[in-house]
Amino acid sequence: MSTAEEATIDGAQRRLGSKTKFALILGGLTAFGPLSIDMYLPALPQLTAELGASESQAQLTLTAVLLGLALGQLIAGPISDSVGRRRPLLVGLVVYIVASVLCALSGSIYALAALRALQGAGAAAGMVIARAAVRDLYSGVEAARFFSSLMLVTGLAPILAPVIGGQVLAHTTWRGVFVVLTAFGTVLLLVAAFLLPETKPERWRQPARLGSTFRTFGSLLAAPSFLGNALAGGLGMAAMFAYISGSSFVLQNIYGMSPQTYSLAFGANAIGLVLAGQINARLVGRVATEAQLLVGALLVSSVAGAVLLTSAVLDLPLPFLLGALFVMVAALGFVMPNTTMLALADNREVAGSASALLGVCQFIVGALAAPLVGLGGTGSAVPMATVMFGVVVASAVVFLTLGRRGTTRTEVVASSAGQATAAPAERPATERPATERPATER
């Protein structure tokens, strides 16, 4: 790393002041997706009745925001590699705020669906750039610990969002939910504008050319380490989606839990996810490497998945099923930050593009799990257990066959001619003299 680049990074860190402030800002940005998806879920029946829509038409608004989140990352990530992180982020936040205001004013279900897609695209900028900014400033153990810290927000946001939405509905209509989202976006816009510095040095930026972007995407997908870790993380996310989509039917309809008891069980699993992420931050680099912790988490999750499936097939008592679910969900607190770090580790110069592909992979692979659970029916716990067990085993296989091939690593970079090429990755910090390391690694 050149002196100018190190000065840029050091300057960004001085402006941030502390990792805690940085984590809070980026945590708010990564919470965009879960909040935008989940906060209005309690309002769906009211929204459907007021706009004269069918249930399937109302569900279209959820599909639209997921589509916006996926496609928005593919746009914002490469642009941030070209012009820096701040400008695309601020534009994305403005788009999000405008879309949220228009959602609150919407008069038809199809207009709302279109605006939800735009809202998702704006939120995507925050999510993809947050991951890229971490990779700009940190690497190795420090980056893995930082991604683990973000689990505190990303783990709680999906749980708190419907609760917040329900409380908003107690005082206003479904339109008030989008007013709250507008306020949230406005606060983040002000915070990002005044407190979040540029994290990508000029020398790392590449010309914004469509052909170059596609070549960079192709080179990333052709790199076994990136593809293996992206797919392993996506399959881990699929386990979470399968749990979210199936657990309410299984625990309430089959095992007779009340909604209140179910919410307690759901909350306990969320706490397990958050605590696991914080434990991972403490262990990585001190007790084991990111890859070793990931292998251990996937092994534990696979065993828990086998217990879950056995409990469902043999109709064992509820504690067996609840225990297996808790362990599987908590293990994601190790899987998600470590697969993210390993996928981005070799791609500092194109961290925005790599972060975009990583996010899209998680959304697409993860979202496929929900209909798979539904196809199996809701009269048994077996479909949910089968999908969860299958995807965690697949995640382990993918990581062991592809993800671990990054030991002789290459870094995807874009040349001055716009060609995506592979260049030797910088040596790990532990193998470089202290004078050659970024300030964040000394």
C-alpha positions as a Markdown table, in Angstrom:
| # | Residue | x | y | z |
|---|---|---|---|---|
| 1 | Met | 0.0 | 0.0 | 0.0 |
| 2 | Ser | 1.4 | 3.4 | -0.9 |
| 3 | Thr | 1.9 | 6.3 | 1.5 |
| 4 | Ala | -0.9 | 8.2 | -0.1 |
| 5 | Glu | -3.4 | 5.4 | 0.3 |
| 6 | Glu | -2.3 | 4.8 | 3.9 |
| 7 | Ala | -2.8 | 8.5 | 4.6 |
| 8 | Thr | -6.3 | 8.4 | 3.1 |
| 9 | Ile | -7.2 | 5.5 | 5.4 |
| 10 | Asp | -5.6 | 7.0 | 8.4 |
| 11 | Gly | -7.4 | 10.3 | 7.7 |
| 12 | Ala | -10.7 | 8.4 | 7.4 |
| 13 | Gln | -10.1 | 6.7 | 10.7 |
| 14 | Arg | -9.3 | 10.0 | 12.5 |
| 15 | Arg | -12.5 | 11.5 | 11.2 |
| 16 | Leu | -14.5 | 8.5 | 12.4 |
| 17 | Gly | -12.8 | 8.8 | 15.8 |
| 18 | Ser | -13.7 | 5.3 | 17.0 |
| 19 | Lys | -14.7 | 1.9 | 15.7 |
| 20 | Thr | -17.8 | 2.1 | 17.8 |
| 21 | Lys | -19.1 | 5.2 | 15.9 |
| 22 | Phe | -18.2 | 3.6 | 12.6 |
| 23 | Ala | -20.0 | 0.4 | 13.6 |
| 24 | Leu | -23.1 | 2.3 | 14.6 |
| 25 | Ile | -23.2 | 4.2 | 11.4 |
| 26 | Leu | -22.7 | 1.1 | 9.2 |
| 27 | Gly | -25.0 | -0.8 | 11.4 |
| 28 | Gly | -27.8 | 1.7 | 10.6 |
| 29 | Leu | -27.0 | 1.3 | 6.9 |
| 30 | Thr | -27.1 | -2.5 | 7.0 |
| 31 | Ala | -30.4 | -2.4 | 8.9 |
| 32 | Phe | -32.1 | -0.7 | 5.9 |
| 33 | Gly | -32.9 | -4.0 | 4.3 |
| 34 | Pro | -34.5 | -5.8 | 7.3 |
| 35 | Leu | -36.4 | -2.6 | 8.4 |
| 36 | Ser | -37.7 | -2.0 | 4.9 |
| 37 | Ile | -38.8 | -5.6 | 4.5 |
| 38 | Asp | -40.2 | -6.4 | 7.9 |
| 39 | Met | -41.5 | -3.2 | 9.5 |
| 40 | Tyr | -44.7 | -3.0 | 7.4 |
| 41 | Leu | -45.6 | -6.7 | 7.6 |
| 42 | Pro | -48.1 | -6.1 | 10.4 |
| 43 | Ala | -49.8 | -3.5 | 8.2 |
| 44 | Leu | -50.4 | -5.8 | 5.2 |
| 45 | Pro | -54.0 | -6.7 | 6.1 |
| 46 | Gln | -54.9 | -3.0 | 6.7 |
| 47 | Leu | -53.0 | -1.9 | 3.5 |
| 48 | Thr | -54.8 | -4.6 | 1.5 |
| 49 | Ala | -58.2 | -3.5 | 2.6 |
| 50 | Glu | -57.7 | 0.2 | 2.1 |
| 51 | Leu | -56.2 | -0.1 | -1.4 |
| 52 | Gly | -58.8 | -2.7 | -2.5 |
| 53 | Ala | -56.2 | -5.3 | -3.3 |
| 54 | Ser | -56.0 | -9.0 | -3.0 |
| 55 | Glu | -53.6 | -10.8 | -0.7 |
| 56 | Ser | -51.4 | -11.8 | -3.7 |
| 57 | Gln | -51.3 | -8.2 | -4.9 |
| 58 | Ala | -50.2 | -7.1 | -1.5 |
| 59 | Gln | -47.5 | -9.7 | -1.4 |
| 60 | Leu | -46.2 | -8.2 | -4.7 |
| 61 | Thr | -45.1 | -5.2 | -2.6 |
| 62 | Leu | -42.8 | -7.5 | -0.7 |
| 63 | Thr | -41.4 | -9.1 | -3.8 |
| 64 | Ala | -40.8 | -5.6 | -5.3 |
| 65 | Val | -38.6 | -4.5 | -2.4 |
| 66 | Leu | -36.6 | -7.7 | -2.5 |
| 67 | Leu | -36.0 | -7.2 | -6.2 |
| 68 | Gly | -35.0 | -3.6 | -5.6 |
| 69 | Leu | -32.5 | -4.7 | -2.9 |
| 70 | Ala | -30.9 | -7.2 | -5.2 |
| 71 | Leu | -30.7 | -5.1 | -8.3 |
| 72 | Gly | -29.7 | -2.0 | -6.4 |
| 73 | Gln | -26.6 | -3.6 | -5.0 |
| 74 | Leu | -25.5 | -4.6 | -8.5 |
| 75 | Ile | -25.7 | -0.9 | -9.5 |
| 76 | Ala | -24.4 | 0.8 | -6.4 |
| 77 | Gly | -21.4 | -1.5 | -5.8 |
| 78 | Pro | -19.6 | -1.0 | -9.1 |
| 79 | Ile | -20.4 | 2.7 | -9.1 |
| 80 | Ser | -18.8 | 3.1 | -5.7 |
| 81 | Asp | -15.6 | 1.4 | -7.0 |
| 82 | Ser | -15.4 | 4.1 | -9.6 |
| 83 | Val | -16.4 | 7.3 | -7.8 |
| 84 | Gly | -15.8 | 6.5 | -4.2 |
| 85 | Arg | -18.2 | 5.4 | -1.5 |
| 86 | Arg | -19.8 | 8.7 | -0.3 |
| 87 | Arg | -21.5 | 10.0 | -3.4 |
| 88 | Pro | -23.4 | 6.7 | -4.3 |
| 89 | Leu | -24.3 | 6.3 | -0.6 |
| 90 | Leu | -25.8 | 9.8 | -0.3 |
| 91 | Val | -27.7 | 9.5 | -3.6 |
| 92 | Gly | -29.1 | 6.1 | -2.5 |
| 93 | Leu | -30.2 | 7.6 | 0.8 |
| 94 | Val | -32.0 | 10.5 | -1.0 |
| 95 | Val | -33.7 | 8.0 | -3.3 |
| 96 | Tyr | -34.8 | 6.0 | -0.3 |
| 97 | Ile | -36.3 | 9.0 | 1.4 |
| 98 | Val | -38.2 | 10.2 | -1.7 |
| 99 | Ala | -39.5 | 6.7 | -2.3 |
| 100 | Ser | -40.6 | 6.3 | 1.3 |
| 101 | Val | -42.5 | 9.6 | 1.2 |
| 102 | Leu | -44.2 | 8.6 | -2.0 |
| 103 | Cys | -45.1 | 5.2 | -0.6 |
| 104 | Ala | -46.9 | 6.9 | 2.3 |
| 105 | Leu | -48.9 | 8.9 | -0.3 |
| 106 | Ser | -49.6 | 6.0 | -2.7 |
| 107 | Gly | -53.1 | 5.4 | -3.8 |
| 108 | Ser | -52.9 | 2.1 | -5.6 |
| 109 | Ile | -51.3 | -1.2 | -4.9 |
| 110 | Tyr | -49.3 | -1.2 | -8.2 |
| 111 | Ala | -47.9 | 2.2 | -7.6 |
| 112 | Leu | -46.9 | 1.1 | -4.1 |
| 113 | Ala | -45.2 | -2.0 | -5.5 |
| 114 | Ala | -43.2 | 0.2 | -8.0 |
| 115 | Leu | -42.2 | 2.6 | -5.3 |
| 116 | Arg | -41.2 | -0.3 | -3.0 |
| 117 | Ala | -38.8 | -1.5 | -5.7 |
| 118 | Leu | -37.3 | 2.1 | -5.8 |
| 119 | Gln | -37.2 | 2.1 | -2.0 |
| 120 | Gly | -35.3 | -1.2 | -2.0 |
| 121 | Ala | -32.8 | 0.1 | -4.6 |
| 122 | Gly | -32.1 | 3.1 | -2.4 |
| 123 | Ala | -31.6 | 0.9 | 0.7 |
| 124 | Ala | -29.3 | -1.4 | -1.3 |
| 125 | Ala | -26.8 | 1.4 | -1.6 |
| 126 | Gly | -26.4 | 1.5 | 2.2 |
| 127 | Met | -26.1 | -2.2 | 2.5 |
| 128 | Val | -23.5 | -2.8 | -0.2 |
| 129 | Ile | -21.4 | 0.3 | 0.6 |
| 130 | Ala | -21.3 | -0.5 | 4.3 |
| 131 | Arg | -19.6 | -3.9 | 3.6 |
| 132 | Ala | -17.2 | -2.3 | 1.1 |
| 133 | Ala | -16.3 | 0.5 | 3.5 |
| 134 | Val | -15.3 | -2.0 | 6.1 |
| 135 | Arg | -13.1 | -3.8 | 3.6 |
| 136 | Asp | -11.5 | -0.4 | 2.6 |
| 137 | Leu | -10.4 | 0.3 | 6.1 |
| 138 | Tyr | -9.8 | -3.1 | 7.6 |
| 139 | Ser | -8.4 | -6.5 | 6.6 |
| 140 | Gly | -7.8 | -9.9 | 8.1 |
| 141 | Val | -8.7 | -10.3 | 11.7 |
| 142 | Glu | -9.8 | -6.7 | 12.2 |
| 143 | Ala | -12.3 | -7.0 | 9.3 |
| 144 | Ala | -13.7 | -10.3 | 10.6 |
| 145 | Arg | -14.2 | -8.7 | 14.0 |
| 146 | Phe | -15.9 | -5.7 | 12.6 |
| 147 | Phe | -18.3 | -7.8 | 10.5 |
| 148 | Ser | -19.1 | -9.7 | 13.7 |
| 149 | Ser | -19.9 | -6.5 | 15.5 |
| 150 | Leu | -22.4 | -5.6 | 12.7 |
| 151 | Met | -24.2 | -8.8 | 13.6 |
| 152 | Leu | -25.5 | -7.0 | 16.7 |
| 153 | Val | -27.5 | -4.8 | 14.4 |
| 154 | Thr | -28.3 | -7.1 | 11.5 |
| 155 | Gly | -29.4 | -9.8 | 14.0 |
| 156 | Leu | -31.8 | -7.6 | 16.0 |
| 157 | Ala | -33.2 | -5.5 | 13.1 |
| 158 | Pro | -35.4 | -8.3 | 11.6 |
| 159 | Ile | -36.8 | -9.1 | 15.1 |
| 160 | Leu | -37.4 | -5.5 | 16.2 |
| 161 | Ala | -38.8 | -4.3 | 12.8 |
| 162 | Pro | -42.3 | -6.0 | 13.1 |
| 163 | Val | -42.5 | -4.9 | 16.7 |
| 164 | Ile | -41.9 | -1.3 | 15.8 |
| 165 | Gly | -44.3 | -1.6 | 12.9 |
| 166 | Gly | -47.0 | -3.0 | 15.3 |
| 167 | Gln | -46.5 | -0.1 | 17.7 |
| 168 | Val | -46.7 | 2.4 | 14.9 |
| 169 | Leu | -50.0 | 0.9 | 13.8 |
| 170 | Ala | -51.4 | 1.3 | 17.3 |
| 171 | His | -51.2 | 5.1 | 16.8 |
| 172 | Thr | -51.6 | 5.6 | 13.0 |
| 173 | Thr | -52.3 | 3.7 | 9.7 |
| 174 | Trp | -50.0 | 1.8 | 7.5 |
| 175 | Arg | -48.9 | 5.1 | 5.9 |
| 176 | Gly | -47.4 | 6.0 | 9.2 |
| 177 | Val | -44.9 | 3.1 | 8.9 |
| 178 | Phe | -43.5 | 4.7 | 5.8 |
| 179 | Val | -43.3 | 8.0 | 7.6 |
| 180 | Val | -41.2 | 6.4 | 10.2 |
| 181 | Leu | -39.0 | 4.9 | 7.5 |
| 182 | Thr | -38.6 | 8.3 | 5.9 |
| 183 | Ala | -37.5 | 9.7 | 9.3 |
| 184 | Phe | -35.0 | 6.9 | 9.7 |
| 185 | Gly | -33.6 | 7.5 | 6.2 |
| 186 | Thr | -33.3 | 11.3 | 6.9 |
| 187 | Val | -31.4 | 10.7 | 10.1 |
| 188 | Leu | -29.0 | 8.4 | 8.3 |
| 189 | Leu | -28.5 | 10.8 | 5.5 |
| 190 | Leu | -27.5 | 13.6 | 7.9 |
| 191 | Val | -25.2 | 11.3 | 9.8 |
| 192 | Ala | -23.5 | 10.0 | 6.7 |
| 193 | Ala | -23.2 | 13.5 | 5.2 |
| 194 | Phe | -21.5 | 14.9 | 8.2 |
| 195 | Leu | -19.8 | 12.0 | 10.0 |
| 196 | Leu | -18.9 | 9.3 | 7.4 |
| 197 | Pro | -15.7 | 10.1 | 5.5 |
| 198 | Glu | -14.6 | 8.8 | 2.1 |
| 199 | Thr | -12.9 | 5.4 | 2.6 |
| 200 | Lys | -11.8 | 4.5 | -0.9 |
| 201 | Pro | -8.5 | 6.1 | -2.0 |
| 202 | Glu | -8.3 | 7.7 | -5.4 |
| 203 | Arg | -5.7 | 5.2 | -6.7 |
| 204 | Trp | -8.1 | 2.3 | -6.0 |
| 205 | Arg | -10.9 | 3.7 | -8.2 |
| 206 | Gln | -11.6 | 2.4 | -11.6 |
| 207 | Pro | -13.3 | 4.0 | -14.7 |
| 208 | Ala | -17.1 | 3.4 | -14.8 |
| 209 | Arg | -17.5 | 1.2 | -17.9 |
| 210 | Leu | -20.3 | -1.3 | -18.3 |
| 211 | Gly | -18.0 | -3.8 | -20.1 |
| 212 | Ser | -15.4 | -3.5 | -17.3 |
| 213 | Thr | -18.1 | -4.0 | -14.7 |
| 214 | Phe | -19.3 | -7.2 | -16.3 |
| 215 | Arg | -15.7 | -8.5 | -16.7 |
| 216 | Thr | -15.1 | -7.8 | -13.0 |
| 217 | Phe | -18.2 | -9.7 | -12.1 |
| 218 | Gly | -17.1 | -12.6 | -14.3 |
| 219 | Ser | -13.6 | -12.6 | -12.7 |
| 220 | Leu | -15.1 | -12.6 | -9.2 |
| 221 | Leu | -17.5 | -15.5 | -10.0 |
| 222 | Ala | -14.6 | -17.4 | -11.6 |
| 223 | Ala | -12.5 | -17.1 | -8.4 |
| 224 | Pro | -13.1 | -20.3 | -6.4 |
| 225 | Ser | -12.5 | -18.5 | -3.0 |
| 226 | Phe | -15.0 | -15.7 | -3.7 |
| 227 | Leu | -17.7 | -18.0 | -5.3 |
| 228 | Gly | -17.3 | -20.6 | -2.6 |
| 229 | Asn | -17.7 | -18.2 | 0.3 |
| 230 | Ala | -20.5 | -16.2 | -1.4 |
| 231 | Leu | -22.5 | -19.4 | -1.9 |
| 232 | Ala | -21.7 | -20.7 | 1.6 |
| 233 | Gly | -23.0 | -17.5 | 3.0 |
| 234 | Gly | -26.0 | -17.5 | 0.7 |
| 235 | Leu | -26.9 | -21.1 | 1.8 |
| 236 | Gly | -26.5 | -20.0 | 5.4 |
| 237 | Met | -29.0 | -17.2 | 4.7 |
| 238 | Ala | -31.3 | -19.8 | 3.1 |
| 239 | Ala | -31.4 | -21.6 | 6.5 |
| 240 | Met | -32.5 | -18.4 | 8.1 |
| 241 | Phe | -35.2 | -17.8 | 5.5 |
| 242 | Ala | -36.4 | -21.3 | 5.8 |
| 243 | Tyr | -36.6 | -20.8 | 9.6 |
| 244 | Ile | -38.4 | -17.5 | 9.3 |
| 245 | Ser | -41.0 | -18.7 | 6.8 |
| 246 | Gly | -41.7 | -22.1 | 8.5 |
| 247 | Ser | -41.3 | -21.7 | 12.2 |
| 248 | Ser | -44.5 | -19.8 | 12.9 |
| 249 | Phe | -46.6 | -22.6 | 11.3 |
| 250 | Val | -44.6 | -25.4 | 12.9 |
| 251 | Leu | -44.5 | -24.0 | 16.4 |
| 252 | Gln | -48.0 | -22.5 | 16.6 |
| 253 | Asn | -50.1 | -24.8 | 14.4 |
| 254 | Ile | -48.3 | -28.1 | 15.1 |
| 255 | Tyr | -46.9 | -27.7 | 18.6 |
| 256 | Gly | -49.7 | -25.4 | 19.8 |
| 257 | Met | -47.6 | -22.4 | 20.9 |
| 258 | Ser | -49.4 | -19.2 | 21.5 |
| 259 | Pro | -48.3 | -16.2 | 19.5 |
| 260 | Gln | -46.8 | -14.7 | 22.7 |
| 261 | Thr | -44.8 | -17.9 | 23.4 |
| 262 | Tyr | -43.7 | -18.1 | 19.8 |
| 263 | Ser | -42.5 | -14.5 | 19.9 |
| 264 | Leu | -40.4 | -15.4 | 23.0 |
| 265 | Ala | -38.9 | -18.4 | 21.3 |
| 266 | Phe | -38.2 | -16.3 | 18.2 |
| 267 | Gly | -36.6 | -13.6 | 20.3 |
| 268 | Ala | -34.4 | -16.2 | 22.1 |
| 269 | Asn | -33.0 | -17.4 | 18.8 |
| 270 | Ala | -32.3 | -13.9 | 17.8 |
| 271 | Ile | -30.4 | -13.3 | 21.0 |
| 272 | Gly | -28.4 | -16.5 | 20.3 |
| 273 | Leu | -27.5 | -15.2 | 16.8 |
| 274 | Val | -26.3 | -11.8 | 18.2 |
| 275 | Leu | -24.3 | -13.4 | 21.0 |
| 276 | Ala | -22.7 | -15.8 | 18.6 |
| 277 | Gly | -21.6 | -12.9 | 16.4 |
| 278 | Gln | -20.0 | -11.2 | 19.4 |
| 279 | Ile | -18.2 | -14.4 | 20.5 |
| 280 | Asn | -16.9 | -14.8 | 17.0 |
| 281 | Ala | -15.4 | -11.3 | 17.2 |
| 282 | Arg | -13.6 | -12.3 | 20.4 |
| 283 | Leu | -12.3 | -15.6 | 19.1 |
| 284 | Val | -11.2 | -14.7 | 15.6 |
| 285 | Gly | -7.4 | -14.2 | 15.4 |
| 286 | Arg | -7.0 | -15.1 | 19.1 |
| 287 | Val | -8.2 | -18.7 | 19.1 |
| 288 | Ala | -8.6 | -19.6 | 15.5 |
| 289 | Thr | -8.7 | -18.2 | 11.9 |
| 290 | Glu | -11.9 | -17.1 | 10.2 |
| 291 | Ala | -11.8 | -20.3 | 8.1 |
| 292 | Gln | -11.4 | -22.6 | 11.1 |
| 293 | Leu | -14.2 | -20.9 | 13.0 |
| 294 | Leu | -16.4 | -21.2 | 9.9 |
| 295 | Val | -15.7 | -24.9 | 9.5 |
| 296 | Gly | -16.5 | -25.5 | 13.2 |
| 297 | Ala | -19.7 | -23.5 | 12.9 |
| 298 | Leu | -20.8 | -25.4 | 9.8 |
| 299 | Leu | -20.1 | -28.7 | 11.5 |
| 300 | Val | -22.1 | -27.8 | 14.6 |
| 301 | Ser | -24.9 | -26.5 | 12.4 |
| 302 | Ser | -25.0 | -29.7 | 10.4 |
| 303 | Val | -25.2 | -31.8 | 13.5 |
| 304 | Ala | -28.0 | -29.6 | 14.9 |
| 305 | Gly | -29.7 | -29.9 | 11.5 |
| 306 | Ala | -29.6 | -33.7 | 11.8 |
| 307 | Val | -31.1 | -33.5 | 15.3 |
| 308 | Leu | -33.8 | -31.1 | 14.0 |
| 309 | Leu | -34.7 | -33.4 | 11.1 |
| 310 | Thr | -34.8 | -36.5 | 13.4 |
| 311 | Ser | -37.0 | -34.6 | 15.9 |
| 312 | Ala | -39.4 | -33.7 | 13.1 |
| 313 | Val | -39.5 | -37.2 | 11.5 |
| 314 | Leu | -39.9 | -39.1 | 14.8 |
| 315 | Asp | -42.1 | -36.4 | 16.4 |
| 316 | Leu | -39.8 | -36.1 | 19.4 |
| 317 | Pro | -40.8 | -33.7 | 22.3 |
| 318 | Leu | -40.6 | -30.0 | 21.6 |
| 319 | Pro | -37.4 | -29.3 | 23.5 |
| 320 | Phe | -35.4 | -31.3 | 21.0 |
| 321 | Leu | -36.7 | -29.2 | 18.1 |
| 322 | Leu | -36.3 | -25.9 | 20.0 |
| 323 | Gly | -32.7 | -26.8 | 21.0 |
| 324 | Ala | -31.7 | -27.7 | 17.5 |
| 325 | Leu | -33.3 | -24.5 | 16.1 |
| 326 | Phe | -31.4 | -22.4 | 18.6 |
| 327 | Val | -28.1 | -23.9 | 17.8 |
| 328 | Met | -28.6 | -23.7 | 14.0 |
| 329 | Val | -29.7 | -20.0 | 14.2 |
| 330 | Ala | -26.9 | -19.1 | 16.6 |
| 331 | Ala | -24.3 | -20.8 | 14.3 |
| 332 | Leu | -25.2 | -18.2 | 11.6 |
| 333 | Gly | -23.5 | -15.7 | 13.9 |
| 334 | Phe | -20.3 | -17.4 | 13.0 |
| 335 | Val | -21.1 | -18.3 | 9.4 |
| 336 | Met | -22.2 | -14.9 | 8.0 |
| 337 | Pro | -19.4 | -12.6 | 9.2 |
| 338 | Asn | -16.7 | -15.1 | 8.3 |
| 339 | Thr | -18.0 | -15.9 | 4.8 |
| 340 | Thr | -18.3 | -12.2 | 4.2 |
| 341 | Met | -14.7 | -11.5 | 5.3 |
| 342 | Leu | -13.3 | -14.4 | 3.3 |
| 343 | Ala | -15.2 | -13.5 | 0.2 |
| 344 | Leu | -14.0 | -9.8 | 0.3 |
| 345 | Ala | -10.5 | -10.6 | 1.6 |
| 346 | Asp | -8.8 | -10.7 | -1.8 |
| 347 | Asn | -10.8 | -8.0 | -3.6 |
| 348 | Arg | -9.9 | -4.7 | -2.0 |
| 349 | Glu | -9.8 | -2.7 | -5.2 |
| 350 | Val | -13.2 | -3.9 | -6.3 |
| 351 | Ala | -14.8 | -4.3 | -2.9 |
| 352 | Gly | -17.9 | -2.5 | -4.0 |
| 353 | Ser | -18.5 | -5.0 | -6.9 |
| 354 | Ala | -17.6 | -8.0 | -4.7 |
| 355 | Ser | -19.9 | -6.7 | -1.9 |
| 356 | Ala | -22.7 | -6.3 | -4.5 |
| 357 | Leu | -22.4 | -9.9 | -5.8 |
| 358 | Leu | -22.2 | -11.2 | -2.2 |
| 359 | Gly | -25.4 | -9.4 | -1.3 |
| 360 | Val | -27.3 | -10.6 | -4.3 |
| 361 | Cys | -26.1 | -14.1 | -3.8 |
| 362 | Gln | -27.4 | -14.0 | -0.2 |
| 363 | Phe | -30.8 | -12.6 | -1.3 |
| 364 | Ile | -31.4 | -14.9 | -4.2 |
| 365 | Val | -30.1 | -18.2 | -2.7 |
| 366 | Gly | -31.7 | -17.3 | 0.6 |
| 367 | Ala | -35.1 | -16.3 | -0.9 |
| 368 | Leu | -35.4 | -19.6 | -2.7 |
| 369 | Ala | -35.7 | -21.4 | 0.6 |
| 370 | Ala | -39.1 | -20.0 | 1.6 |
| 371 | Pro | -41.1 | -21.4 | -1.3 |
| 372 | Leu | -39.3 | -24.8 | -0.8 |
| 373 | Val | -40.6 | -25.0 | 2.7 |
| 374 | Gly | -44.1 | -24.0 | 1.5 |
| 375 | Leu | -44.1 | -26.7 | -1.2 |
| 376 | Gly | -43.8 | -29.3 | 1.5 |
| 377 | Gly | -46.9 | -28.2 | 3.2 |
| 378 | Thr | -47.5 | -26.8 | 6.7 |
| 379 | Gly | -48.9 | -29.9 | 8.3 |
| 380 | Ser | -45.6 | -31.2 | 9.5 |
| 381 | Ala | -42.2 | -29.9 | 10.7 |
| 382 | Val | -40.4 | -32.1 | 8.2 |
| 383 | Pro | -40.3 | -29.7 | 5.2 |
| 384 | Met | -38.8 | -26.9 | 7.3 |
| 385 | Ala | -36.3 | -29.3 | 8.9 |
| 386 | Thr | -35.4 | -30.9 | 5.6 |
| 387 | Val | -34.6 | -27.6 | 3.9 |
| 388 | Met | -32.6 | -26.2 | 6.9 |
| 389 | Phe | -30.6 | -29.4 | 7.2 |
| 390 | Gly | -30.0 | -29.6 | 3.4 |
| 391 | Val | -28.8 | -26.0 | 3.0 |
| 392 | Val | -26.4 | -26.1 | 5.9 |
| 393 | Val | -24.8 | -29.3 | 4.7 |
| 394 | Ala | -24.6 | -27.8 | 1.2 |
| 395 | Ser | -23.0 | -24.7 | 2.7 |
| 396 | Ala | -20.3 | -26.9 | 4.4 |
| 397 | Val | -19.7 | -28.8 | 1.2 |
| 398 | Val | -19.4 | -25.7 | -1.0 |
| 399 | Phe | -17.0 | -24.0 | 1.5 |
| 400 | Leu | -14.8 | -27.1 | 1.8 |
| 401 | Thr | -14.6 | -27.7 | -1.9 |
| 402 | Leu | -14.4 | -24.1 | -3.2 |
| 403 | Gly | -14.1 | -21.6 | -0.4 |
| 404 | Arg | -10.9 | -23.0 | 1.1 |
| 405 | Arg | -9.1 | -22.9 | -2.2 |
| 406 | Gly | -8.2 | -19.3 | -1.4 |
| 407 | Thr | -5.0 | -20.3 | 0.5 |
| 408 | Thr | -3.0 | -19.4 | -2.7 |
| 409 | Arg | -5.0 | -16.3 | -3.3 |
| 410 | Thr | -5.4 | -13.9 | -6.2 |
| 411 | Glu | -7.0 | -10.5 | -6.1 |
| 412 | Val | -9.4 | -9.4 | -8.8 |
| 413 | Val | -8.5 | -6.0 | -10.0 |
| 414 | Ala | -9.4 | -3.8 | -12.9 |
| 415 | Ser | -6.6 | -2.7 | -15.1 |
| 416 | Ser | -6.2 | 0.8 | -16.6 |
| 417 | Ala | -7.5 | -0.6 | -19.9 |
| 418 | Gly | -10.7 | -1.6 | -18.2 |
| 419 | Gln | -9.9 | -5.4 | -18.2 |
| 420 | Ala | -10.7 | -7.4 | -15.2 |
| 421 | Thr | -7.6 | -9.4 | -14.3 |
| 422 | Ala | -6.1 | -11.4 | -11.5 |
| 423 | Ala | -3.2 | -10.1 | -9.6 |
| 424 | Pro | -1.3 | -11.6 | -6.7 |
| 425 | Ala | -3.0 | -10.7 | -3.4 |
| 426 | Glu | -1.0 | -8.7 | -0.9 |
| 427 | Arg | 0.7 | -10.9 | 1.7 |
| 428 | Pro | -1.2 | -11.4 | 5.0 |
| 429 | Ala | -0.4 | -8.8 | 7.6 |
| 430 | Thr | 1.3 | -11.3 | 9.8 |
| 431 | Glu | 3.8 | -12.0 | 7.0 |
| 432 | Arg | 4.6 | -8.4 | 6.3 |
| 433 | Pro | 6.9 | -6.1 | 8.2 |
| 434 | Ala | 5.1 | -3.7 | 10.5 |
| 435 | Thr | 6.2 | -0.7 | 8.4 |
| 436 | Glu | 4.4 | -2.2 | 5.3 |
| 437 | Arg | 1.1 | -2.7 | 7.1 |
| 438 | Pro | -1.9 | -0.4 | 7.1 |
| 439 | Ala | -2.3 | 1.5 | 10.3 |
| 440 | Thr | -5.4 | -0.6 | 11.1 |
| 441 | Glu | -3.2 | -3.8 | 11.3 |
| 442 | Arg | -0.3 | -2.5 | 13.3 |
